[in-house]
Amino acid sequence: MGAGFVFRVMTWNIHGGVCTAGRHDLQRAIDLMLRHAPDIVAVQEVEGRNRPGTLPFSALREALGGHAVEAPTLRGTDGCYGHMLASRWALDEGTLHDISVPGREPRTAITARVETPGGTLRLLAAHLGLGWGERRAQAARLAALARASTEPLLAMGDFNDWEPHGPVDRAFLGTLPSRTRGRTFPVRRPLFALDRIYARPRAALLRSWTDKAARTASDHLPVIAEVALLPEGEGRATRLVVA
């Protein structure tokens, strides 16, 4: 069986581009991401409010491949806050899905389709809420979005799920059968795997890692994974391998 097409993905909550010294330094975060040369990136906590003269969504899009779907969830008079999905390949069918829970901070999920050199891949990106019930409801919505297609799919983001087998894992059970498990928060002594990459159909974790250098750039560590998309006809069906 061939190795298929191998590429790299990444998810990172950049804490508004504010480094641990308390300074706004988006370029520090961009430089760290570029060192890993990801083909697809999900970025959370992109902050454009109270940042005179900065356009963080645009800066990240241009740095991370030129293609993006942006999901602003909070708006100010001078900019917006939210998350985004960026890619070196064109993103088609980019759609925003309101997964907000009444009385809580607005939340939006992103879905998109990308034609990689190895075939079609569906993408799902999200930044879930802090409340347990809120997160359970949002995870159920994400699982429904994942089930809406049968193609290989990656779900990436900050899922804010503190439990080893919490509501997000339970919602994805049978739909996205594998995920990364690197601990990413708090950045100085990571105890929780809040930031994850899930995959389907049958997937094997070949190589994934975090980057401790991010301790100077955010309050989360990023998760980086290598992904192999196998061509149809190799095995029972097209399969996704996350590393």
BELNORGI-V782294 format. One record per pair of residues at least 24 apart in sequence whose ideal C-beta (glycine too) atoms are under 6 Angstrom apart, sorted by sequence separation. I is the first residue (numbers start at 0). J is the second residue. D is the distance in Angstrom with one decimal. If there is no record, write none. Layout:
# BELNORGI-V782294
{{I & J & D} {I & J & D}}
This chain:
# BELNORGI-V782294
{{66 & 90 & 5.0} {175 & 199 & 4.8} {60 & 85 & 5.7} {68 & 93 & 3.7} {70 & 95 & 5.4} {84 & 109 & 4.9} {88 & 113 & 5.1} {103 & 128 & 5.3} {177 & 202 & 4.0} {194 & 219 & 5.8} {9 & 35 & 6.0} {171 & 197 & 5.7} {183 & 209 & 5.9} {196 & 222 & 5.8} {48 & 75 & 3.7} {86 & 113 & 5.8} {121 & 148 & 5.2} {177 & 204 & 5.9} {9 & 37 & 3.9} {138 & 166 & 4.9} {142 & 170 & 4.2} {146 & 174 & 5.6} {179 & 207 & 4.4} {181 & 209 & 4.4} {186 & 214 & 5.0} {194 & 222 & 5.0} {196 & 224 & 5.0} {8 & 37 & 5.9} {13 & 42 & 5.9} {15 & 44 & 5.2} {121 & 150 & 5.0} {138 & 167 & 4.5} {142 & 171 & 5.6} {145 & 174 & 5.0} {7 & 37 & 4.9} {14 & 44 & 5.5} {25 & 55 & 5.6} {48 & 78 & 4.6} {103 & 133 & 5.1} {126 & 156 & 5.5} {129 & 159 & 5.7} {145 & 175 & 5.9} {161 & 191 & 5.3} {7 & 38 & 5.5} {8 & 39 & 4.6} {9 & 40 & 4.7} {10 & 41 & 4.3} {11 & 42 & 6.0} {12 & 43 & 4.1} {13 & 44 & 5.7} {15 & 46 & 3.3} {47 & 78 & 3.1} {119 & 150 & 5.4} {120 & 151 & 5.4} {121 & 152 & 4.1} {122 & 153 & 5.7} {123 & 154 & 4.2} {124 & 155 & 5.3} {125 & 156 & 4.3} {126 & 157 & 4.8} {127 & 158 & 5.1} {135 & 166 & 3.8} {139 & 170 & 5.3} {189 & 220 & 6.0} {6 & 38 & 4.4} {12 & 44 & 5.2} {47 & 79 & 5.2} {48 & 80 & 5.7} {124 & 156 & 5.1} {127 & 159 & 4.8} {134 & 166 & 5.4} {138 & 170 & 3.7} {142 & 174 & 5.4} {186 & 218 & 5.1} {29 & 62 & 4.8} {72 & 105 & 4.5} {100 & 133 & 4.4} {108 & 141 & 6.0} {46 & 80 & 5.1} {110 & 144 & 5.8} {159 & 193 & 5.6} {186 & 220 & 5.9} {72 & 107 & 5.4} {184 & 219 & 5.2} {205 & 240 & 5.8} {207 & 242 & 5.9} {45 & 81 & 5.9} {100 & 136 & 5.7} {157 & 193 & 5.7} {183 & 219 & 5.1} {206 & 242 & 3.4} {70 & 107 & 4.3} {157 & 194 & 5.2} {158 & 195 & 5.6} {183 & 220 & 4.2} {201 & 238 & 5.7} {202 & 239 & 5.1} {203 & 240 & 5.2} {204 & 241 & 5.7} {205 & 242 & 3.3} {45 & 83 & 5.8} {200 & 238 & 6.0} {202 & 240 & 5.9} {43 & 82 & 4.4} {70 & 109 & 5.2} {98 & 137 & 4.6} {202 & 241 & 5.1} {84 & 124 & 4.5} {42 & 83 & 5.3} {68 & 109 & 5.1} {155 & 196 & 5.0} {181 & 222 & 5.4} {198 & 239 & 5.0} {98 & 140 & 4.7} {41 & 84 & 5.4} {68 & 111 & 5.3} {154 & 197 & 4.2} {179 & 222 & 5.2} {198 & 241 & 4.3} {82 & 126 & 4.8} {40 & 85 & 4.8} {153 & 198 & 5.5} {179 & 224 & 5.8} {39 & 86 & 4.8} {152 & 199 & 5.3} {38 & 87 & 5.0} {41 & 124 & 4.1} {43 & 126 & 4.3} {151 & 237 & 5.9} {151 & 239 & 4.2} {118 & 228 & 5.2} {117 & 228 & 3.9} {4 & 116 & 5.6} {4 & 117 & 2.4} {3 & 117 & 5.9} {41 & 155 & 3.9} {43 & 157 & 4.5} {41 & 156 & 5.3} {10 & 155 & 4.1} {12 & 157 & 4.4} {10 & 156 & 5.8} {31 & 213 & 5.8} {10 & 194 & 5.5} {31 & 216 & 5.7} {10 & 196 & 5.9} {28 & 216 & 4.9} {35 & 223 & 5.1} {27 & 216 & 4.7} {19 & 215 & 5.7} {18 & 215 & 5.8} {18 & 216 & 5.3} {14 & 217 & 4.1} {13 & 217 & 5.1} {14 & 218 & 4.8} {12 & 219 & 4.1} {11 & 221 & 3.6} {9 & 221 & 5.7} {10 & 222 & 5.2} {9 & 223 & 4.8} {8 & 224 & 5.4} {7 & 225 & 5.4} {8 & 226 & 5.7} {5 & 225 & 6.0} {6 & 226 & 5.6} {5 & 227 & 4.7} {3 & 227 & 4.4} {4 & 228 & 4.9} {3 & 228 & 5.4} {3 & 229 & 3.8} {1 & 233 & 6.0} {0 & 233 & 5.1}}
